[in-house]
């Protein structure tokens, strides 16, 4: 698991870390290969075929693509879950207008309490990856129980009661999805594989161009710049509810019922 402090850095600091670490690794590879190429095995290192770059590069590119797809898919899932939850809660507030006034006020209060709990308590926990499904939101559970136990008389109120109950269940399901996504991130094994392949590719580039140190430095520098940019993008989107690019509770705040 990657460190939380790295994900919570401001963008400029995260950029410095990503580019700085990549440049240090690239410099070390360049120095080591230059030293090896000047030794007794110079001819052996110079005989490394440029064709070696292609298979390593393809494997590295595929792993980058799969990792980036996971990260951006998690962000999309998080946005959909929050939007679905907000839409369901808005439906509860709108449809409850058909119910008796006392029931309306009770449901609006419970929805408002739930949103406040989500924003003030659950969101910081999700940012730390500590939110779990073990803790059930009391306000939303009370709202569902209250809706199901409500005595209604007219057909319109009966329809509204069913719709409100359905919307509350949708909100609970969207919350479950939101919390599950908040615990998703690029695993330590994937990061280890990415770093190992990146270093292998740096060594391959350096060995292929070891005959000319300037050419080797330029080739390593260009690849390192692309590598650092890729790492920065993945780090920025790695955790949907924390870090530089984060999913905010703004949709929930927009549907929060006003006090009466």
Secondary structure as GFF3:
##gff-version 3
##sequence-region A 1 260
A	DSSP	alpha_helix	4	7	.	.	.	ID=ss1
A	DSSP	alpha_helix	11	37	.	.	.	ID=ss2
A	DSSP	alpha_helix	42	46	.	.	.	ID=ss3
A	DSSP	alpha_helix	52	95	.	.	.	ID=ss4
A	DSSP	three_ten_helix	96	98	.	.	.	ID=ss5
A	DSSP	alpha_helix	101	117	.	.	.	ID=ss6
A	DSSP	pi_helix	118	122	.	.	.	ID=ss7
A	DSSP	alpha_helix	123	127	.	.	.	ID=ss8
A	DSSP	alpha_helix	138	148	.	.	.	ID=ss9
A	DSSP	alpha_helix	155	182	.	.	.	ID=ss10
A	DSSP	alpha_helix	188	208	.	.	.	ID=ss11
A	DSSP	alpha_helix	213	237	.	.	.	ID=ss12
A	DSSP	alpha_helix	250	254	.	.	.	ID=ss13
###
